[in-house]
């Protein structure tokens, strides 16, 4: 049940990102959802550790 709720929340967030940024492709939508879910600080740290800008 918890996984289903997480999936539902992710779909809602994706829909919101698509609504606010209709020019985003699917990759940008997924990255923006990730940023929103984990926060700016962790997102920036993760992108540095991966050696590229997310």
ChimeraX attribute file (.defattr): number of C-alpha atoms within 10 A of each C-alpha:
attribute: neighborCount
match mode: 1-to-1
recipient: residues
	/A:1	6
	/A:2	7
	/A:3	8
	/A:4	9
	/A:5	10
	/A:6	11
	/A:7	12
	/A:8	12
	/A:9	12
	/A:10	16
	/A:11	13
	/A:12	13
	/A:13	19
	/A:14	19
	/A:15	14
	/A:16	14
	/A:17	18
	/A:18	19
	/A:19	11
	/A:20	10
	/A:21	13
	/A:22	10
	/A:23	10
	/A:24	14
	/A:25	10
	/A:26	11
	/A:27	9
	/A:28	15
	/A:29	20
	/A:30	17
	/A:31	14
	/A:32	19
	/A:33	21
	/A:34	17
	/A:35	16
	/A:36	13
	/A:37	13
	/A:38	10
	/A:39	11
	/A:40	12
	/A:41	9
	/A:42	12
	/A:43	19
	/A:44	15
	/A:45	12
	/A:46	14
	/A:47	12
	/A:48	12
	/A:49	10
	/A:50	10
	/A:51	9
	/A:52	9
	/A:53	11
	/A:54	14
